[in-house]
Amino acid sequence: VGASKKALTLVKELDAFPKVPESYVESTASGGTVSVIAFTLMAVLAFLEFFVYRSTWMRYEYELVNKTLMTKVLLCVNLCVFMNVDIGADVLDLAETMVANDGLKYEPVNFELSPHQRLWHMTLLHIQERLRVEHSLQDVIFKSALKGAPPALPPSEDHPASLSACRIHGHLYVNKVAGNFHITVGKSIPHPRGHAHLAALVSHDSYNFSHRIDHLSFGEVIPGIISPLDGTEKISADSNHLFQYFITIVPTKLNTYKVSADTHQYSVTERERVINHAAGSHGVSGIFMKYDINSLMVKVTEQHMPFWQFLVRLCGIIGGIFSTTGMLHGMVGFTVDLICCRFQMGIYKRLKVSKCINICFCINSSL
């Protein structure tokens, strides 16, 4: 029993928060007002700090070498060309290897969009414009990305008489080297030095490579992520026209709380010109997308504040406000006491002067 009492006494001596008897505590209206303001401010800041804890941000890291073992990249394409003649799309890479285009499909469609489709297209263009102006919107898109099929252009009711265009859609697996995905007149035929397109039977006056790109992406398709060429629409008034897109692809590893995927981002530079051999503008009419894969890989990771850091910040808010309001209350109390003391001294002096005047008046009256 004696040992336990000594231990209890030792613990009491180590108490850093001694209790003051209630008889020594005096409650004031100013103290209560400051306490209410302090507790309200604590609750508001703690509530806001909880929202900061719940929010996340994207962390970008760069690796010099792409460590992925895949030797192929998925190319997904969905575009419409304003030509109803025989056209062909294929890929020829830097090693002059022709990629099989069995995954592409050709469908006759109407190039003009319905009101519902035009609204969808204008919305996509507006999003693209905002992404070019406000780059932070890309983080919001990364956070909301989900696995599955990407949003597609709404279907339209095409009549056989109005099928004046050709939609090319599907996917290809291309090699991880620089290449050229192109669309021109005629189906491609093998050639010892590359390949050629059989277009001798098609008149040049019937060429019209006006096109609209609904979707073009590299790597795993992630809904919500909008590629730079999505929604691009080019209208040409000349029959022999060359459209060129120079694409730089950056492998991207995306890790968020909703999805984990290996995909690719890219930037694009556009160029177009009229083919006129008499004026010295040589080339082949068509749509050419020349791409190159960057050796850098970007890792995008979604992060949020650790729980221990949230507790530290919360304790800092509560302790800081408590200490600050305690000092404020002491200063207010000192100021009030000083004013009251001076007021009482003024009253005392006035009473003393009044008594002296009364005494003198009484003496004079008696005389």
C-alpha positions as CSV (number, residue, x, y, z in Angstrom):
1,V,0.0,0.0,0.0
2,G,2.8,2.4,0.9
3,A,4.6,1.7,-2.5
4,S,1.4,2.4,-4.4
5,K,0.8,5.7,-2.5
6,K,4.4,6.8,-3.3
7,A,3.9,5.9,-7.0
8,L,0.6,7.8,-7.0
9,T,2.3,10.8,-5.4
10,L,5.1,10.7,-8.0
11,V,2.6,10.7,-10.8
12,K,0.7,13.6,-9.3
13,E,4.0,15.6,-9.1
14,L,4.5,15.0,-12.8
15,D,1.1,16.4,-13.7
16,A,1.7,19.2,-16.2
17,F,-2.0,20.2,-16.1
18,P,-2.8,21.0,-12.4
19,K,-6.4,21.5,-11.6
20,V,-7.5,24.8,-10.1
21,P,-10.3,24.6,-7.5
22,E,-13.6,26.0,-8.7
23,S,-13.7,28.4,-5.8
24,Y,-10.7,30.2,-7.4
25,V,-12.2,30.4,-10.8
26,E,-14.2,33.5,-11.8
27,S,-16.4,33.5,-14.9
28,T,-16.9,36.7,-16.8
29,A,-19.0,37.8,-19.7
30,S,-16.0,38.8,-21.7
31,G,-14.4,35.4,-21.1
32,G,-17.5,33.6,-22.2
33,T,-17.8,35.7,-25.4
34,V,-14.2,35.0,-26.3
35,S,-14.7,31.3,-25.6
36,V,-17.7,31.1,-27.8
37,I,-15.8,32.8,-30.6
38,A,-12.8,30.6,-30.1
39,F,-14.8,27.3,-30.2
40,T,-16.8,28.5,-33.3
41,L,-13.6,29.3,-35.1
42,M,-12.1,25.9,-34.1
43,A,-15.1,24.1,-35.4
44,V,-15.1,25.9,-38.8
45,L,-11.4,25.5,-39.4
46,A,-11.5,21.8,-38.4
47,F,-14.4,21.3,-40.8
48,L,-12.4,23.0,-43.6
49,E,-9.3,21.0,-42.8
50,F,-11.3,17.8,-43.1
51,F,-12.2,18.7,-46.7
52,V,-8.5,19.4,-47.4
53,Y,-7.7,15.9,-46.0
54,R,-10.4,14.4,-48.3
55,S,-9.1,16.1,-51.4
56,T,-6.4,14.5,-53.6
57,W,-3.8,15.7,-56.1
58,M,-1.8,14.2,-59.0
59,R,1.9,13.6,-58.6
60,Y,4.0,13.4,-61.8
61,E,7.2,11.5,-62.0
62,Y,9.5,10.9,-65.0
63,E,11.6,7.9,-65.8
64,L,14.4,8.0,-68.4
65,V,13.8,4.5,-69.7
66,N,10.5,2.8,-70.6
67,K,10.7,-0.4,-68.6
68,T,7.5,-2.0,-69.9
69,L,8.1,-5.3,-71.7
70,M,5.4,-4.9,-74.3
71,T,6.7,-4.5,-77.8
72,K,3.4,-3.4,-79.3
73,V,1.2,-0.4,-78.8
74,L,-2.6,-0.4,-79.3
75,L,-3.7,2.2,-81.9
76,C,-7.5,3.0,-81.7
77,V,-9.0,5.0,-84.5
78,N,-12.5,6.2,-85.4
79,L,-12.7,8.8,-88.1
80,C,-14.8,9.8,-91.1
81,V,-13.5,10.7,-94.6
82,F,-15.7,12.6,-97.0
83,M,-15.1,10.1,-99.9
84,N,-17.3,7.2,-101.1
85,V,-14.6,5.8,-103.4
86,D,-12.2,3.0,-102.6
87,I,-9.7,4.3,-99.9
88,G,-7.2,2.4,-97.8
89,A,-5.7,2.9,-94.4
90,D,-2.5,1.2,-93.1
91,V,0.6,1.7,-91.1
92,L,4.2,1.7,-92.2
93,D,6.8,1.9,-89.4
94,L,10.5,3.1,-89.4
95,A,11.7,-0.4,-90.2
96,E,9.5,-0.4,-93.3
97,T,7.4,-3.1,-91.8
98,M,3.8,-2.9,-92.9
99,V,1.4,-3.5,-90.1
100,A,-1.6,-5.7,-90.8
101,N,-4.8,-3.7,-90.9
102,D,-7.3,-6.5,-90.3
103,G,-8.6,-4.7,-87.3
104,L,-10.0,-1.8,-89.3
105,K,-13.5,-1.7,-90.6
106,Y,-14.9,0.5,-93.4
107,E,-18.6,1.6,-93.3
108,P,-20.4,4.0,-95.6
109,V,-22.0,6.8,-93.6
110,N,-23.3,10.3,-94.0
111,F,-20.6,12.9,-93.4
112,E,-23.1,15.5,-92.1
113,L,-24.0,15.3,-88.5
114,S,-27.5,15.2,-87.0
115,P,-28.5,17.9,-84.5
116,H,-27.8,15.5,-81.6
117,Q,-24.4,14.5,-83.0
118,R,-23.5,18.1,-83.8
119,L,-24.3,19.0,-80.1
120,W,-22.0,16.2,-79.0
121,H,-19.3,17.4,-81.3
122,M,-19.5,21.0,-80.2
123,T,-19.3,19.9,-76.6
124,L,-16.2,17.9,-77.3
125,L,-14.6,20.9,-79.1
126,H,-15.5,23.1,-76.1
127,I,-13.8,20.7,-73.7
128,Q,-10.7,20.6,-75.9
129,E,-10.5,24.4,-75.8
130,R,-10.8,24.5,-72.1
131,L,-8.1,21.9,-71.7
132,R,-5.7,24.0,-73.8
133,V,-6.4,27.0,-71.6
134,E,-6.7,25.4,-68.2
135,H,-4.2,22.5,-67.9
136,S,-5.3,21.7,-64.4
137,L,-8.5,20.2,-65.8
138,Q,-6.4,17.2,-66.9
139,D,-6.0,16.2,-63.3
140,V,-9.8,16.2,-62.8
141,I,-10.1,14.0,-65.9
142,F,-7.4,11.6,-64.5
143,K,-9.2,11.3,-61.2
144,S,-12.6,10.5,-62.8
145,A,-11.2,8.0,-65.3
146,L,-12.8,4.5,-65.2
147,K,-12.1,1.3,-67.1
148,G,-14.5,0.4,-70.0
149,A,-15.5,1.5,-73.4
150,P,-14.9,5.2,-74.3
151,P,-17.9,7.5,-75.1
152,A,-18.7,7.3,-78.8
153,L,-20.4,9.5,-81.2
154,P,-24.2,9.0,-81.0
155,P,-25.6,6.9,-83.8
156,S,-27.5,8.5,-86.7
157,E,-30.2,7.3,-89.1
158,D,-28.4,7.3,-92.4
159,H,-30.3,6.8,-95.7
160,P,-28.7,4.9,-98.6
161,A,-28.9,8.0,-100.8
162,S,-27.0,10.1,-98.4
163,L,-24.0,7.7,-97.7
164,S,-21.4,10.0,-99.2
165,A,-18.6,9.3,-96.8
166,C,-16.6,6.4,-95.3
167,R,-16.1,5.7,-91.6
168,I,-12.8,3.9,-90.7
169,H,-12.8,2.5,-87.2
170,G,-11.1,-0.2,-85.3
171,H,-7.7,-0.9,-83.7
172,L,-4.2,-1.9,-84.7
173,Y,-1.2,-3.2,-82.8
174,V,1.8,-1.2,-84.0
175,N,5.5,-1.6,-83.2
176,K,7.1,0.6,-80.6
177,V,9.0,2.6,-83.2
178,A,8.3,5.6,-85.3
179,G,5.7,5.0,-88.0
180,N,3.2,6.5,-90.3
181,F,-0.5,5.8,-90.2
182,H,-2.0,7.2,-93.4
183,I,-5.2,7.1,-95.4
184,T,-5.2,7.6,-99.2
185,V,-7.0,6.5,-102.3
186,G,-6.8,2.8,-103.2
187,K,-6.1,-0.3,-101.3
188,S,-2.5,-0.9,-100.3
189,I,-0.4,-3.6,-102.1
190,P,2.9,-5.1,-101.0
191,H,6.1,-3.8,-102.6
192,P,9.7,-4.8,-102.1
193,R,10.7,-1.2,-101.1
194,G,7.7,-0.5,-99.0
195,H,4.1,-0.5,-100.3
196,A,1.9,1.3,-102.8
197,H,-1.8,2.1,-103.2
198,L,-3.7,1.1,-106.3
199,A,-5.3,4.4,-107.3
200,A,-4.8,4.5,-111.0
201,L,-8.5,4.0,-111.8
202,V,-9.8,6.8,-109.6
203,S,-10.0,10.3,-111.0
204,H,-8.2,13.1,-109.1
205,D,-11.3,15.3,-109.4
206,S,-13.2,12.9,-107.1
207,Y,-10.7,13.3,-104.3
208,N,-12.0,14.9,-101.1
209,F,-10.0,14.2,-97.9
210,S,-12.2,16.4,-95.7
211,H,-12.4,14.4,-92.5
212,R,-13.5,14.4,-88.9
213,I,-11.6,12.5,-86.2
214,D,-14.0,11.3,-83.5
215,H,-11.3,9.4,-81.6
216,L,-7.6,8.6,-81.9
217,S,-5.6,7.2,-79.0
218,F,-2.5,5.0,-78.3
219,G,-2.4,2.4,-75.6
220,E,-5.2,1.2,-73.3
221,V,-8.4,3.1,-73.8
222,I,-9.6,4.9,-70.7
223,P,-13.0,6.6,-70.7
224,G,-12.9,10.3,-69.7
225,I,-9.4,10.9,-71.0
226,I,-9.7,13.0,-74.1
227,S,-6.9,12.9,-76.7
228,P,-5.8,16.0,-78.5
229,L,-7.1,15.0,-81.9
230,D,-10.6,14.0,-80.7
231,G,-13.2,16.2,-82.3
232,T,-10.8,17.5,-85.0
233,E,-12.7,18.4,-88.2
234,K,-11.0,19.6,-91.4
235,I,-12.9,20.7,-94.5
236,S,-11.0,21.1,-97.8
237,A,-12.2,23.0,-100.9
238,D,-9.5,21.5,-103.1
239,S,-9.6,17.9,-104.3
240,N,-5.9,17.3,-104.1
241,H,-5.2,18.1,-100.5
242,L,-2.6,16.8,-98.0
243,F,-3.3,16.7,-94.3
244,Q,-0.3,15.9,-92.0
245,Y,-0.3,15.3,-88.2
246,F,3.0,15.0,-86.4
247,I,2.4,13.1,-83.2
248,T,4.8,12.7,-80.2
249,I,3.7,9.8,-78.0
250,V,4.7,9.7,-74.3
251,P,4.1,6.4,-72.4
252,T,2.1,7.0,-69.3
253,K,1.4,4.8,-66.2
254,L,-1.7,6.0,-64.5
255,N,-2.4,5.0,-60.8
256,T,-5.5,6.5,-59.3
257,Y,-8.0,5.3,-56.7
258,K,-10.3,4.2,-59.5
259,V,-8.0,2.8,-62.2
260,S,-4.5,1.6,-62.7
261,A,-3.5,1.3,-66.4
262,D,-0.6,1.7,-68.8
263,T,-1.7,4.1,-71.5
264,H,-0.1,6.8,-73.7
265,Q,-0.5,10.5,-74.1
266,Y,0.5,12.5,-77.1
267,S,1.0,16.0,-78.5
268,V,0.3,16.9,-82.1
269,T,1.4,19.5,-84.6
270,E,-0.8,20.0,-87.7
271,R,0.1,21.0,-91.3
272,E,-1.8,21.0,-94.5
273,R,-1.2,22.1,-98.1
274,V,-2.6,21.7,-101.6
275,I,-0.9,19.3,-103.9
276,N,0.0,21.1,-107.1
277,H,2.9,19.6,-109.1
278,A,2.9,22.5,-111.5
279,A,3.5,25.0,-108.7
280,G,6.2,22.7,-107.1
281,S,4.0,21.4,-104.3
282,H,4.6,17.7,-104.6
283,G,3.3,14.8,-102.6
284,V,0.4,12.4,-102.3
285,S,-3.1,13.5,-101.4
286,G,-4.4,12.0,-98.2
287,I,-4.3,12.0,-94.4
288,F,-0.9,11.2,-92.9
289,M,-0.3,10.8,-89.2
290,K,3.4,10.5,-88.5
291,Y,4.1,9.4,-84.9
292,D,7.2,8.9,-82.8
293,I,7.4,7.3,-79.3
294,N,9.3,9.2,-76.6
295,S,11.8,7.3,-74.5
296,L,10.6,9.0,-71.4
297,M,7.8,7.5,-69.3
298,V,5.5,9.5,-67.1
299,K,4.0,8.1,-63.9
300,V,0.9,9.8,-62.7
301,T,-0.1,8.9,-59.2
302,E,-3.1,10.2,-57.2
303,Q,-2.2,11.1,-53.6
304,H,-3.8,12.6,-50.6
305,M,-2.7,13.9,-47.1
306,P,-1.7,11.2,-44.7
307,F,-3.9,10.7,-41.6
308,W,-1.0,11.6,-39.2
309,Q,-0.4,14.8,-41.0
310,F,-4.1,15.6,-40.7
311,L,-4.0,15.1,-36.9
312,V,-0.9,17.3,-36.6
313,R,-2.6,20.1,-38.5
314,L,-5.8,19.7,-36.5
315,C,-3.9,19.9,-33.2
316,G,-2.0,22.9,-34.5
317,I,-5.3,24.7,-35.3
318,I,-6.9,23.9,-32.0
319,G,-3.8,24.7,-29.9
320,G,-3.0,27.9,-31.8
321,I,-6.5,29.3,-31.5
322,F,-6.7,28.3,-27.8
323,S,-3.4,30.0,-27.0
324,T,-4.2,33.1,-29.1
325,T,-7.6,33.6,-27.6
326,G,-6.2,33.1,-24.1
327,M,-3.7,35.9,-24.8
328,L,-6.5,38.0,-26.3
329,H,-8.7,37.4,-23.3
330,G,-5.9,38.5,-21.0
331,M,-5.3,41.7,-23.0
332,V,-9.1,42.5,-23.0
333,G,-9.3,41.8,-19.3
334,F,-6.3,44.0,-18.6
335,T,-7.8,46.8,-20.8
336,V,-11.2,46.6,-19.1
337,D,-9.6,46.6,-15.6
338,L,-7.5,49.6,-16.5
339,I,-10.5,51.6,-17.9
340,C,-12.6,50.7,-14.9
341,C,-9.8,51.7,-12.5
342,R,-9.4,55.1,-14.2
343,F,-13.2,55.5,-14.2
344,Q,-13.3,54.8,-10.4
345,M,-10.4,57.1,-9.8
346,G,-12.2,59.9,-11.7
347,I,-15.4,59.3,-9.7
348,Y,-13.4,59.3,-6.4
349,K,-11.7,62.6,-7.3
350,R,-15.0,64.2,-8.2
351,L,-16.6,63.1,-4.9
352,K,-13.6,64.4,-3.0
353,V,-13.8,67.8,-4.7
354,S,-17.5,67.9,-4.0
355,K,-17.0,67.2,-0.3
356,C,-14.4,70.0,-0.1
357,I,-16.8,72.4,-1.7
358,N,-19.6,71.4,0.7
359,I,-17.3,71.9,3.7
360,C,-16.2,75.4,2.5
361,F,-19.8,76.3,1.9
362,C,-20.8,75.2,5.4
363,I,-17.9,77.2,7.0
364,N,-18.9,80.3,5.1
365,S,-22.5,80.0,6.1
366,S,-21.6,79.7,9.8
367,L,-19.5,82.8,9.6
